[in-house]
Amino acid sequence: MGKRSRRRAAGGAKAPSAPQSEYADGEGNVLVLRGALSAGSRRELQAARGAGISREDAEQRAFELLFEHLAVSWTVAGVPSSGQRELLGRLRMATPAERQWIRETLRAHCAEWFPDVDVS
């Protein structure tokens, strides 16, 4: 019996989902962020910061990793994006103002949910 079958047979209970927070900017764009960050994700963030590359590149990689791990959805100009690949692609196309808003939003979110995580 495979894992799925065992899970279903055990009562079909779903794993608890992480809480989510919505953040809106002045233009009505909405970013939804997860309220949980696994230990593995935290290790990956630390490794990205000390990866032997320039400080600026390391900070950019850590910013993208944090966004990738926390972002659930992002609606810009009424067009929703979800899924890691789609969200990361949208982040990379973002204007400088959008990227700044994302960075500030991640800082505020992490200050509330993950005070030990540094958002540069």
Accessible surface in RSA format (square Angstrom, percent):
REM  Atomic radii and reference values for relative SASA: ProtOr
REM  Chains: A
REM  Algorithm: Lee & Richards
REM  Probe-radius: 1.40
REM  Slices: 20
REM RES _ NUM      All-atoms   Total-Side   Main-Chain    Non-polar    All polar
REM                ABS   REL    ABS   REL    ABS   REL    ABS   REL    ABS   REL
RES MET A   1   161.75  83.8  90.20  59.7  71.55 170.4 103.14  87.7  58.61  77.6
RES GLY A   2    47.03  58.0   0.00   N/A  47.03  58.0  37.46 102.8   9.57  21.4
RES LYS A   3   144.22  70.4 135.68  83.3   8.54  20.3  79.92  71.9  64.30  68.5
RES ARG A   4   178.31  74.9 174.86  89.1   3.45   8.2  48.10  65.7 130.21  78.9
RES SER A   5    45.30  38.3  41.76  55.7   3.54   8.1  12.31  26.2  32.99  46.2
RES ARG A   6   128.75  54.1 123.80  63.1   4.95  11.8  56.22  76.8  72.53  44.0
RES ARG A   7   146.54  61.5 141.95  72.4   4.59  10.9  61.28  83.8  85.25  51.7
RES ARG A   8   164.01  68.9 149.51  76.2  14.50  34.5  67.94  92.9  96.06  58.2
RES ALA A   9    80.29  73.8  38.10  58.8  42.19  96.0  51.34  72.3  28.95  76.7
RES ALA A  10    85.09  78.2  46.38  71.6  38.71  88.1  60.53  85.2  24.57  65.1
RES GLY A  11    67.25  82.9   0.00   N/A  67.25  82.9  37.85 103.9  29.40  65.8
RES GLY A  12    43.05  53.1   0.00   N/A  43.05  53.1  21.88  60.1  21.17  47.4
RES ALA A  13    83.84  77.1  59.17  91.3  24.67  56.1  68.72  96.8  15.13  40.1
RES LYS A  14   192.28  93.8 163.37 100.2  28.92  68.8 111.92 100.7  80.36  85.6
RES ALA A  15    88.65  81.5  61.19  94.4  27.46  62.5  67.56  95.1  21.09  55.9
RES PRO A  16   132.56  96.6 102.08  93.1  30.48 110.8 113.08  93.4  19.48 121.1
RES SER A  17   104.77  88.5  73.34  97.9  31.43  72.4  47.26 100.6  57.51  80.6
RES ALA A  18    28.87  26.5  11.13  17.2  17.74  40.4  16.46  23.2  12.41  32.9
RES PRO A  19    70.10  51.1  57.87  52.8  12.23  44.5  70.07  57.9   0.02   0.1
RES GLN A  20   105.90  59.2  72.65  53.1  33.25  79.2  15.72  33.5  90.18  68.4
RES SER A  21    22.53  19.0  16.93  22.6   5.59  12.9  14.40  30.7   8.13  11.4
RES GLU A  22   133.19  76.5 103.58  78.4  29.62  70.5  29.03  56.2 104.16  85.0
RES TYR A  23    48.39  22.6  44.19  25.1   4.21  10.9  46.56  35.0   1.83   2.3
RES ALA A  24    72.14  66.3  39.77  61.4  32.37  73.6  39.77  56.0  32.37  85.8
RES ASP A  25    32.80  23.0  17.69  17.6  15.11  35.7  13.00  30.6  19.80  19.7
RES GLY A  26    89.54 110.4   0.00   N/A  89.54 110.4  43.78 120.1  45.75 102.5
RES GLU A  27   153.31  88.0 117.97  89.3  35.34  84.1  50.97  98.6 102.33  83.6
RES GLY A  28    53.16  65.6   0.00   N/A  53.16  65.6  33.26  91.3  19.90  44.6
RES ASN A  29     9.85   6.8   9.23   8.9   0.62   1.5   1.37   3.3   8.48   8.2
RES VAL A  30    40.97  27.0  40.36  36.5   0.61   1.5  40.36  35.1   0.61   1.7
RES LEU A  31     0.00   0.0   0.00   0.0   0.00   0.0   0.00   0.0   0.00   0.0
RES VAL A  32    15.54  10.2  15.54  14.1   0.00   0.0  15.54  13.5   0.00   0.0
RES LEU A  33     0.00   0.0   0.00   0.0   0.00   0.0   0.00   0.0   0.00   0.0
RES ARG A  34    83.14  34.9  83.14  42.4   0.00   0.0  18.86  25.8  64.29  39.0
RES GLY A  35     9.26  11.4   0.00   N/A   9.26  11.4   0.00   0.0   9.26  20.7
RES ALA A  36    45.80  42.1  38.38  59.2   7.42  16.9  42.09  59.3   3.71   9.8
RES LEU A  37    15.60   8.7   1.41   1.0  14.19  35.7   3.22   2.3  12.38  33.3
RES SER A  38    70.03  59.2  52.56  70.1  17.47  40.2  54.40 115.8  15.63  21.9
RES ALA A  39    62.91  57.8  53.55  82.6   9.36  21.3  55.10  77.6   7.81  20.7
RES GLY A  40    32.47  40.0   0.00   N/A  32.47  40.0  23.59  64.7   8.88  19.9
RES SER A  41    12.13  10.2   9.94  13.3   2.19   5.0   0.54   1.2  11.59  16.2
RES ARG A  42    69.08  29.0  67.31  34.3   1.77   4.2  35.99  49.2  33.09  20.1
RES ARG A  43   160.63  67.4 154.58  78.8   6.06  14.4  75.66 103.4  84.97  51.5
RES GLU A  44    76.17  43.7  69.67  52.7   6.49  15.5  31.67  61.3  44.49  36.3
RES LEU A  45     4.92   2.7   4.92   3.5   0.00   0.0   4.92   3.5   0.00   0.0
RES GLN A  46   124.49  69.6 116.68  85.3   7.82  18.6  42.76  91.0  81.73  62.0
RES ALA A  47    65.66  60.4  49.65  76.6  16.01  36.4  61.47  86.6   4.19  11.1
RES ALA A  48     9.97   9.2   2.50   3.9   7.48  17.0   9.50  13.4   0.47   1.2
RES ARG A  49    65.77  27.6  45.38  23.1  20.39  48.5  34.45  47.1  31.31  19.0
RES GLY A  50    65.82  81.2   0.00   N/A  65.82  81.2  35.13  96.4  30.70  68.8
RES ALA A  51    58.12  53.4  25.36  39.1  32.75  74.5  35.99  50.7  22.13  58.6
RES GLY A  52    80.84  99.7   0.00   N/A  80.84  99.7  44.22 121.3  36.62  82.0
RES ILE A  53    88.86  50.6  62.89  46.9  25.97  62.6  70.95  51.1  17.91  48.6
RES SER A  54    64.21  54.3  45.32  60.5  18.89  43.5  53.36 113.6  10.85  15.2
RES ARG A  55   191.98  80.6 178.73  91.1  13.25  31.6  74.26 101.5 117.72  71.3
RES GLU A  56   139.69  80.2 133.58 101.1   6.11  14.5  49.00  94.8  90.69  74.0
RES ASP A  57    79.28  55.5  75.09  74.7   4.19   9.9  12.04  28.3  67.24  67.1
RES ALA A  58     5.28   4.9   5.28   8.2   0.00   0.0   5.28   7.4   0.00   0.0
RES GLU A  59    45.22  26.0  43.57  33.0   1.65   3.9  11.32  21.9  33.90  27.7
RES GLN A  60    58.26  32.6  56.75  41.5   1.51   3.6  39.75  84.6  18.51  14.0
RES ARG A  61    93.88  39.4  92.00  46.9   1.88   4.5  39.66  54.2  54.22  32.9
RES ALA A  62     0.51   0.5   0.00   0.0   0.51   1.2   0.13   0.2   0.38   1.0
RES PHE A  63     5.08   2.5   2.01   1.2   3.07   8.0   4.80   2.9   0.28   0.8
RES GLU A  64    19.13  11.0  19.13  14.5   0.00   0.0   0.53   1.0  18.60  15.2
RES LEU A  65     5.72   3.2   5.72   4.1   0.00   0.0   5.72   4.0   0.00   0.0
RES LEU A  66     2.60   1.5   2.60   1.9   0.00   0.0   2.60   1.8   0.00   0.0
RES PHE A  67     0.04   0.0   0.04   0.0   0.00   0.0   0.04   0.0   0.00   0.0
RES GLU A  68    37.79  21.7  34.58  26.2   3.21   7.6   3.76   7.3  34.02  27.8
RES HIS A  69    41.08  22.5  33.22  23.1   7.86  20.1  23.67  24.4  17.41  20.3
RES LEU A  70     0.00   0.0   0.00   0.0   0.00   0.0   0.00   0.0   0.00   0.0
RES ALA A  71     3.26   3.0   0.19   0.3   3.07   7.0   0.19   0.3   3.07   8.1
RES VAL A  72    36.45  24.0  29.81  27.0   6.63  16.0  31.21  27.1   5.24  14.2
RES SER A  73    27.30  23.1  27.30  36.4   0.00   0.0  15.50  33.0  11.80  16.5
RES TRP A  74     2.14   0.9   2.12   1.0   0.02   0.1   1.69   0.9   0.45   0.7
RES THR A  75    39.73  28.3  39.58  40.1   0.15   0.4  23.12  31.1  16.61  25.1
RES VAL A  76    17.54  11.5  15.44  14.0   2.10   5.1  15.44  13.4   2.10   5.7
RES ALA A  77    90.05  82.8  52.73  81.4  37.32  84.9  71.38 100.5  18.66  49.4
RES GLY A  78    65.80  81.1   0.00   N/A  65.80  81.1  33.80  92.7  32.00  71.7
RES VAL A  79    99.24  65.3  97.00  87.8   2.24   5.4  97.80  85.0   1.44   3.9
RES PRO A  80    91.75  66.9  81.02  73.9  10.72  39.0  81.21  67.0  10.54  65.5
RES SER A  81     9.68   8.2   8.67  11.6   1.01   2.3   0.94   2.0   8.74  12.2
RES SER A  82    62.03  52.4  57.25  76.4   4.79  11.0  21.87  46.6  40.16  56.3
RES GLY A  83    44.45  54.8   0.00   N/A  44.45  54.8  39.02 107.1   5.44  12.2
RES GLN A  84    99.34  55.5  91.27  66.7   8.07  19.2  32.60  69.4  66.74  50.6
RES ARG A  85   218.16  91.6 203.96 104.0  14.21  33.8  87.50 119.6 130.66  79.2
RES GLU A  86    91.31  52.4  79.79  60.4  11.53  27.4  41.94  81.1  49.38  40.3
RES LEU A  87     3.68   2.1   3.68   2.6   0.00   0.0   3.68   2.6   0.00   0.0
RES LEU A  88    23.72  13.2  23.21  16.6   0.51   1.3  23.21  16.3   0.51   1.4
RES GLY A  89    32.51  40.1   0.00   N/A  32.51  40.1  30.99  85.0   1.52   3.4
RES ARG A  90    41.31  17.3  39.49  20.1   1.82   4.3  14.89  20.3  26.43  16.0
RES LEU A  91     0.00   0.0   0.00   0.0   0.00   0.0   0.00   0.0   0.00   0.0
RES ARG A  92   139.88  58.7 110.39  56.3  29.49  70.2  43.65  59.7  96.23  58.3
RES MET A  93   142.97  74.0 114.55  75.8  28.42  67.7  81.59  69.4  61.38  81.3
RES ALA A  94    12.12  11.1   0.00   0.0  12.12  27.6   0.00   0.0  12.12  32.1
RES THR A  95    70.50  50.1  66.50  67.4   4.01   9.5  67.29  90.4   3.21   4.8
RES PRO A  96   116.16  84.7 107.80  98.3   8.36  30.4 111.84  92.3   4.32  26.8
RES ALA A  97    77.77  71.5  62.66  96.7  15.11  34.4  70.67  99.5   7.10  18.8
RES GLU A  98    31.29  18.0  28.53  21.6   2.76   6.6  18.23  35.3  13.06  10.7
RES ARG A  99    53.19  22.3  52.70  26.9   0.49   1.2  28.80  39.4  24.39  14.8
RES GLN A 100    86.51  48.4  84.14  61.5   2.37   5.6  38.11  81.1  48.40  36.7
RES TRP A 101    47.72  19.2  46.10  22.3   1.62   3.8  35.75  19.1  11.97  19.4
RES ILE A 102     0.00   0.0   0.00   0.0   0.00   0.0   0.00   0.0   0.00   0.0
RES ARG A 103    45.74  19.2  45.74  23.3   0.00   0.0   9.74  13.3  36.01  21.8
RES GLU A 104    86.18  49.5  80.66  61.0   5.52  13.1  28.74  55.6  57.45  46.9
RES THR A 105     9.71   6.9   4.97   5.0   4.74  11.3   5.15   6.9   4.56   6.9
RES LEU A 106     0.00   0.0   0.00   0.0   0.00   0.0   0.00   0.0   0.00   0.0
RES ARG A 107    98.16  41.2  92.77  47.3   5.38  12.8  46.52  63.6  51.63  31.3
RES ALA A 108    58.85  54.1  44.77  69.1  14.07  32.0  53.35  75.1   5.50  14.6
RES HIS A 109     0.07   0.0   0.00   0.0   0.07   0.2   0.07   0.1   0.00   0.0
RES CYS A 110     1.73   1.3   1.56   1.7   0.17   0.4   1.73   4.4   0.00   0.0
RES ALA A 111    72.15  66.3  48.73  75.2  23.42  53.3  56.31  79.3  15.83  41.9
RES GLU A 112   124.64  71.6  92.65  70.1  31.99  76.2  41.65  80.6  82.99  67.8
RES TRP A 113    86.45  34.7  64.27  31.1  22.18  52.1  66.47  35.4  19.99  32.4
RES PHE A 114     6.47   3.2   5.72   3.5   0.74   1.9   6.36   3.9   0.10   0.3
RES PRO A 115   111.80  81.5  81.21  74.0  30.59 111.2  84.41  69.7  27.39 170.2
RES ASP A 116   105.37  73.8  69.58  69.3  35.78  84.6  52.36 123.2  53.01  52.9
RES VAL A 117    21.28  14.0   7.57   6.9  13.71  33.0  11.49  10.0   9.79  26.5
RES ASP A 118    87.42  61.2  78.67  78.3   8.74  20.7  37.29  87.8  50.13  50.0
RES VAL A 119    15.07   9.9   3.48   3.2  11.59  27.9   3.91   3.4  11.16  30.3
RES SER A 120    35.66  30.1  17.30  23.1  18.36  42.3  24.31  51.8  11.35  15.9
END  Absolute sums over single chains surface
CHAIN  1 A     7605.7       5779.4       1826.3       4177.0       3428.7
END  Absolute sums over all chains
TOTAL          7605.7       5779.4       1826.3       4177.0       3428.7
